[in-house]
Amino acid sequence: MSENTPCPQCGSEYPYPSGLLMICPECAHEWNPNDVEEVSTDDGGLVVKDSNGKILKDGDTVVIIKDLPVKGFSKSIKVGTKVNNIRLTDGDHNIDCKIGEFGSMSIKSEFVKLG
């Protein structure tokens, strides 16, 4: 187990070992570093996981798991809203999509599950 392993969720350089797991002090994410190393993509590119740890791909359909307020709108995106044909991007909000009356937007993968 390497103590220099960055956090797979937020990219922090400061995770520390606790037994068999690594813990990130910035986002409180816990993971087994042996499991993270096994995850790979064919092109060596971006790996984005949903709230349950399942790997997402471009074109997947996801479901919102938390009411999400939207700037400039009086209402929020409700729990259970299905989002079709997502695109994965690099960055904090790593899912680009179109949601009905809200239009194009970016969402964090921690607020969705594979649907």
Phi, psi and omega in degrees: 000124182267134179279355180262014180285121178288156179295128180288343182270311184246349178083009181301145179269004189246025177293154180228152180283145174218095186070235179270351184258160170253144180234134178266123180286345183272321183240000179065019178285136176244138179206160175266116184298335178291325178290321182295320182293335180285338181284125177210158177246161182298322183264003180070020186268213187290134174243116180240132181244149176278188183294338179264002178088008178277141183284131179264153177230159174303137178091353179293161172253131180235164179239135178289133183253001182209142174301128183243114177291147181238126179300136177087356179239145180280343178241167183249168174283124188275155174303139178092355178293126178274137179238118182264154170054060179284157173237132180271138179227167177269140178131186183293309176266094193264013175234124172258136183200175173241130180238109176020245185286350180273336179083204182285137178200170177246141182229149173282140183293341180289348180257013179228160170228153181297129186246000000 
